[in-house]
Amino acid sequence: MFHQFIYSLKTLCKNKMLLFWTFAFPIILGTFFSLAFSNIENSEKLDVFPIAIVNNDAFQNRKILQETFKNLGEEGNENQLFTITYVEKEEEAANLLEEGTIEGYLHLEEEAKVIVKKSGIHQTILKVATEEMLQMEMMVQVDIEKEIQENLKNGIALDVTQEYFEQIASNIGHQLQEKMGIKDISSSHLSYTMIEFYTLIAMTCLYGGILGMTSIHQNLPNKSEVGKRVSVSPISKGKLIFSSVLSSFLVQLFGLFLLFLYTIFVLKVDYGNKLFFIILLAFVGSLAGLSLGIFIATFLKANENVKTGVMIAMTMLGCFLSGMMGITMKYIVDTHLPIVNKINPASRITDGFYSLYYYDTLDRFYGNVFSLLFFALLLLLLSMYQLRRQTYDSI
């Protein structure tokens, strides 16, 4: 069986068309994805924008508000939202706004006023952020007063230092970003570019079906000269087919391994801290792709080129429906024809990747893994049944 495995492995590695679709094409497409979508991703990151604050006595007396704005305007701070210009008089801030140097400004008198010149995302962020800060400031002041009173009852004086206010401001800044949902998480969470790379992995898994299809096709006596020799040889047909399928699976996994290495170390794709689950899903997805190729080779009565075309067409259609050519397509199909993506292995693979980032539990992830395993097992059983019942009067 080992010699049969080595022979099948050598045969696959000498097929230039298979090597292109398995190794080269995913890497080329991944490079295009990186070139096409990286600039889009960068353009959609949250911009730090300029504002002004009238630094009058009213603002100086609001220590928590003062430190919070300082925290949100500190360059290099993970909470940074603004670049802040402090002015002494409101007229100076109004002139900066009129010139377009700032997006808006804050002026405290008896109450806080946010002055803007036009409507927009930056202006909305400034207004909402200021309102949230004022509410948080009020709650913190109440908590501080309670803490001071409790400490006084116990004969302890609360040490309200500058560091104390800075810590409060940092906490408010972090809570503000989380509450408003405007924190820039593009580098560590799911993004448009990552969605495309997930569909690329799904495509690579399914393209492995071409390998499985070829390994079966070359053992069919009515399809190839090798198959004719195999059919009259004393070699166990089961062992021969198993060794062919195993060699196809290993070649496919090697292609995925190269793709992961290339995307991680060359394209700098960040798969997050769940790489083990991503590899597990890719492994199961490869098995599903391989079984699909074997199923097509077994049931479709056509030559190898036609079968390859059918396999490529089915793979690209499945990837299209799972969001490769437009990330909204998967949502449209899930909304109007959910049964299509339930039986679409490419959609099951990409949905498994989504679940790793959208959900805290792995329930949906394992649901996709088991559905892919069921898909692969069903097609393999059907293919085995078809192969066992094939007979030939003459070859």
C-alpha angles and dihedrals in degrees: 000000000000091000090049089051093050092047092051090047092052091048092054093046091054093055104097094192091055092047091052096051093040102042113010105038097056091048092048092047091046089053091052090049090053093049094044102043106031093078091046090052093049092049091055097052117115110271122219105229134196124256136163132226125202101232097208130143092273091058093044090054092055096077097173093047091045094052093043093055088045089054093048091048099045111117114241093016113134088226095052115138104153146033102222130211114194117211132182099222135036091233090065091052091047091053091050089050093049091050091051093241092125135029095224144324141232122231121183121199120132086333135013118266126192111202120198134168101213142006121266146120094281093049091048092050091051093050096044093043091051092049091049091048092052091052092047090047090055093050092046092050090053090050092048092051091050091049091049092051093048091049092048090053088055092045094251123130114218110233103224100188133169089259089054092057092043090055091049090049091050091051092048091049092052093046090047093056092046095046095048093042093225100119114126103246098157095117097053108029139055114302139172091264092051091052090056092049091050090055088047090057089048090051091049090051092052094044086063084075088076088063092050091046092052094047091053095039093056090055096052109101094211093053108045143019089239089055091054091054091046093052093058096039122101091236116121107258092211093054091045094052092043092052090048093050092045092052090049091051093050092049089050092050090049089054090052090048090055091048092053092048092049096047094044101043103026106028092032094227111176110216091181127229095310098075092131092060091045090053091046091053091046089051092053091042089054090054090052091050092048092051090050091054092048090049092052092046091050102045105029113087100211141096123280096262092055091048091050090051091050091049093050092046093050091047094050092045090051091049091047091053090048093056109268096129095034128006092219093060093079090053092049093050092044090052101045105022107019093163090066095062092040089066095033107100092200089056091048090053095048091043088054090054092048091051091058090063105030099046133054093211130059096227095107092041093055089044089060092045092052092045090054091048090050090048091051095045093049094051092045092051092049091048092049091050091050093048093049094052095049114111132171128209090197137353 
